[in-house]
Amino acid sequence: MRFFFILLAMAARVRTSRKLSALRSPPYCLPCFLFVGLLFVVGGDFIYDDFESTIGIDFNGAASTSSCDEGKRLAYQTQHGSADQNIEIPPSTSEEDTNQAKFQEVVMDDKTVKTSTVAKETSILGHRETWGKSFYTGCRVRLRLTPSEPGKVGSVWHARPVAVYLGFETKFKFQIVDPSRTCTLVKDRQFSTQHHQSCMIHGGDGFAFVLHGNPDRTRTLGNPGMDMGYGGIVNSIAFEFDTWWNPVNGDLFDDHVSIQARGPKLGNHPGEIARLVIAKNISLADGKEHVAKIVYFPYINYDYAEYFTAVDNLREFILDNEENRRVGTLLLFLDDIPDNSTDLRAKPVLAIPINLSAVLELREGTAWAGFTASTGRQFQKHDIISWQFCEDYKQCGFNLKNTFDYHQTDMEYHHR
């Protein structure tokens, strides 16, 4: 067993030499980097119990790591902390008519739910009754896809592609915190006296888990704002977690989840033209930690047929290509999570029949997997707390046991 660990460490040294050569601090223990955060990688499978190590992850745009530590433990990660600042505030806007002047200001909310001055009777339509602040549930290192600043977009991708055509499972924990506050003050234009004020706490825009075969590989970054960082990515499928209502996209008013794709030749889009399923309302940006699980069976799993929903856009992706390229079953679970592929107690929030080989044109059936997010005039922090991916849905569930203690919870993955 010890020899196995030594081989793993040597392999990691080769894969990570380019990243570690850029370190400005004194030499580090390479096996420690392997075992802290990123555990054991066999084939395309991986587990990030947290992100104290970001070996195997590539960052784009505003994405970074974040923790309430000042970065002393994470000096090797040059991007750590760069997504923690809240310094950019959009300019106030104003407009006037014959009798009144209206001023609107957007700032980051700095109050707790209990002490906030934004009351129900004065809040604008869309005000959140529940929200959270960073790290109120702990101080683990996490992926911060965007900071609480306007007009930001970020993406993170696993550095190696993963096999998806023959079935897979991925599970991740996320948290959306620190929303922006928008206040509108209306004054009498002649006498500058206050007429009324209304405020709303509601950040935007959301994030997505994305699989893609884009030629930019791990440098891929989509459009900002309502596109949530995945809009415009060609040859992709996105599982969006949308927190902002964009009527032009045909969005549901409240937080909602959906599956979006336009096939191998077209850029993805957050609107109805790319929607493959009937979107579902579900609370996302309430400051709580949520767990999502996405499973793809490479066949029609009739145990979940009763949950299937679809729209016309899905029709072109329900077809057989060839052997091992049949119509499959794609499921998204949220908080109510099954233990394994045979556990039918949990109910998916989204379920569709689909052939991923018709949606994604992939070399050797492998796709780049990761997350995207963006903010617009309204903003919030989009955090990924943990992430695991398994290429064999039959064996997913990971037979794990405690074996190491590198100042965190470390696990050993026994490959099938």
N, C-alpha and C positions, 0 to 999 in steps of 0.2 A: 504493500500500500504506500509506504514512504517513497519508493521508487516512482510510483505513479504520480505522486505530487511533485516530485522533482522534475519529471518530464513535462508536466503542465506548466511549471514555472519557467522552464527553458523555452517552451513554445511561446509563452506570453512575452518573454524577453524579445524574441524576434518580432512579434506582431506589434509591440508597443515601443520599439526603440526610437522610431521617428518622433513620437509624441513626447517621450521622456527626455530626449536630447534637448528639448526647448526649455527645460526647467532651469530656473534661475537660482534656486535654493540648493543646498548641499545634496550629495547623492542619497538616494532613498533605497530601501530594501525592496527589490523588485518583486519577490514572492508576496510581500505584504500588499503591494498594489494589486496583485492578482486576487488575493483573498479578501480584501476589504471592500465590501459592497457588491462587486461583481463576483459571483461565486464560481461554479464550474460550468464550462461551456463545452458541450459535446455535440458535434454536428452543428445544426442551426439553433439548438435549444439554448436558452440563457435565463438567468434569474438575477434581478437586481432587487435585493431586499430593501436597500436604500441606495443612495447615489454618492456615498463617500468615495467611491472610485467610479470614474466615468470612462474607464478603459472599454473600448468597443462602442462608444457613442460619439457621433459627430454633431456639432452645433452650427446653426445658421441664424442670422438676423439677431434678434433681441434675446434669444434663448440662452440660458446659462444654468449654473447650479446656485443654490441658495441655502443658507441656514442662519440661525441666530448666533452661531460662532462668527467671530470677526474674520475668519479665513485663515487663521494660523495653522489649523490642521490640514487645510486644503490649498496650501500655497502652490502645489504642483499644478493645480487646475487654473490656468490663466483666466478663464472665463468666470470663475467663482465670484459671486458678489456683484457682477456687473448688471444683473437684473434685479437688484435690491433697491435701487434708488427710486425716489418719487419726486423728481425735480422739474419735470416738464408739465406745465399746466397750459391748456389751450386758452387763447385770449377770450375775454368776455365779448359778448355780442350785444348789440342794442338796435332797436328800431323805434320809430316814432310814427304816430298818426296825428290827427287833428287835436285830440284831447289828451292822449296818454303817451308816455315813453316807457318802453319795456327793456329791461336789462337782464341778460342771462349769463350766469357764471358756472363753470364746471370745475370742481376741485376734488381732491381725494378725500373721502370721508375719514374723519379722525375721531369719531365718537363711537362708543359702544351702543348696542341696541337699546339698553336701558336709559342711557343719558342723552341720546340723540334728540336734537330739537326738531327733527322732522317728524311731525305728528300725523296721525291718520287724517285729521280734518284739514290739514294744510298741504298734504302731499299730492303731487301730480300723478295722473294715471300711470301705473307701472311701477310705483314705489314698492320696494321690497320690505316686508315686515321682519324678515330674518336674514342676517348676513354675518360674516365673521372677519376677524383680523388674522394676520399672518401668525402661524405657529402657536395659536392658542391651544392647539391639540398636541403640541410637542415641538422638539427642536431637531428633527431629523433632516439630513441633507436631502434635498429634492431637486428635481428638474423644474426650473421656472421658465415656462415657455414665453411669457411676457411679464414685464413689470406693470405696476399700476401707473401707466403713462399713456397718453393718447397717441394714436397712429403707429403702434408697434406691431411687428410681425416676427414670429420665430418658428423654427422647426428643429427637431432632433431626430436622428436616424441611427438605427443600429448599423455598425460598420460592415457587417456581413449580411448578404441577402438570406432570406429564409424560404424554405419550400412551402408552398400553399396549395397547389392543385390537388394533392392527395389528402387534404385535411390538415387542420391545425387548431390550436387553441392559444389564446393570449388572455392574460389577466393583468389588470393594473388598478392602482388606487389613485384617486385624484382629489383635489380640493381647490375651490375657487373662492378667493378672499379679497378683502380691501377694495370694495367697489367705489366708483366715483359718485360724487353728489352734485346734482344739477339744481340750481335755484333760479327762479324767475321772479324778479321784482318789478312791479308795475307802479309807476308814479304819475301824479298829475303833472302834465308838461308845463303848465303855466306857473304853478306854485311850488313845484318840486316836493310835494307832500306824498307820502306813501299811500298808494291805493290798496294794494294787497301783495302778498308774497306766497309762493308755493314752491315746495322743494320735493325732489325725488332722489332716493338712493337706488341706483341700478347701474351696474357695470356692463361692459360688453367686450368682445362680441361672442366669444366661445372658443372651443378647441375641437380637434378631431384626431382620431386614430386613423392612420392612412397606410395603405399598401400601394406601391407603385412600381412601374418599370420604366420610369423616366430616364432619359440618357444622362441627366445630371447626377444621377445616383444619390449619394449622401450630401450633395451640395444643393439639392432641390429645395426651393422655397417658393410658395405660391403668393397670391395677392393678399393685401392687408384688408382691414375693415371688415365688412360683412362677409368676405370670402374666407375668413378664419384661417388664412395661411395655406389652404389646400386648393382654393379656387384658381383655375388656370393650369394645374398640374395635369399634363397629358398622361394617359395610360394609368389611371389611378382609381381606387375606390376608397371613399372616406366614410367613416362612422362619426357623424358630427354630433357634438354636444353644444347646442346653440342656446345662448342666453339673452339674445337681443332680438326684438321683433323688427323684421324688415319686410314691410308689406309687399315691396316690389318682388321679393322672392317667394311670396305665398306662404310666409312663415306662420306658425301658430303663435298666438300672442305671448304665452308664457314660455319658460324654459322647455326645450323639447329635444328629442333625439331623432335621428334619421340616418338613412344610408344613401350616399350620393355617388353616381358614376355615369360616365358618358361613353365608355368604351376605349379601345386602344388608340384611336386617332384624334380624339377631341379632348380639350382641356376640361377638367372637372369644374363644377359650378354649384353654389349653395342653394340655387333656386329650384323651381318646379321642373325645369327642363332636364335636370339630372337626378331627380328624386325617384328612388326605386321602391319605396314603401310608404305607407301612410304614416306620417310622423306622429310621435306620441308625446304628449305633455308629461313632464316629470321634473321634479325639483332638482336643480343642479348647483346653482350659485348661492346656496344657503349657508356657506361657511363650513359645512360638515364634510367629513371624509366619506367619499363614495367609492365603491368597488364595482368595476365593470369587467365582464368576461365575454369574449367573442369566440364563438366556436364555428368551424366549418366542417361539416360532414361531406365527403365526396359522393354522396348518394342522397336520395330523398328519404329523410328520416320521418316516417309516418307518425312517430310518437309526438312530433311537433306540428303536424299538418293543421291541427285545429287553430294554431296561432298565426298561420300564414296570412299576410296581407300583401297587396301589390298594387301598382299603378301601371298605366300603359307603357311607361319607359322600360319596365322590366321585361317586356315581352321578347325583345331581341336577345336577351341574355339567358333565356330558358330554352336551351337547345343542347343536343349531344354533338361533340366534336369528333371524338374517336375513343378508342379504348383508354381507360383511366382519365378520360376527360368528359365525364358524364355530368348531368345536372345534379347539383348538390343542395345542401341545406345550410343556410347561414343564419346564425342566432346571435342576438345581443341580450345579455343579462345585466341587470343593474341592481346591486345590493342584495337581491335574492339570488344567490349564486349556487349552482350545483357543485357537488364535490368532484364528480368525474363525468365521463361521457355516458354512463349508464344511469346516472342519478336524475330521475324525472320529477323530483319534488319541486324544484324551482321552475318558475314560469318566465319565459323570455319576454322582454318588453318589445322586441322586434324579431320577426322571423320571416324569411322569404326563401322560396326555391330559386336557385341561381347556379349558373356554371361559371366559375371564376376564370376558366380558360377562355370564355367568350368576352369577359369584361377586361381582363388583363392579358396583354401579349408579352409573355415572359420568357427569358432565356433559361432553359432547363427547369422551368416551372418555379423559379425563385424570384421573390419580390423584395424590395426594400421596405422595411417596416419602421414606423415611428409616429411622431406626434407633431401637429402644427397648431398654432393659435394666433390670434390677432386682437387688437383693440382699435377703436375708432375715436370719435369725440368722447364717448364714454369708455371707461377702462376698468380693469381689474387684473388681479394676478391669477394666472392659470398654472397650477402646480401638479406635477406627476410625482407621487410619493414612492411608489414601488412599481415594478414591471417584470413580468415573466412571459416567456414565449416557448411553446412546445410544438414541434412539427408533427408529432404523431398523436392525434387526438385520442387514440385508444389507450395510450400510456400516460396521458397528461394527468396531473394531480401531483406528480413529483414525489417519489418516495424519499422524504427528507428526514434527516436526524441531526441533532446537534453534535458537532465534532470539533469545532474550533472556537476560540474566543479571541478575536482581534478587536476588543472594545466595542463589540456590537453582536447582534445575533447572526451567526454564520451557520450555514447548512452545507451538507454534502449531497450532491445529486448522483444517485446510482442509476446509470444509464441502463436502458432495457437490454 
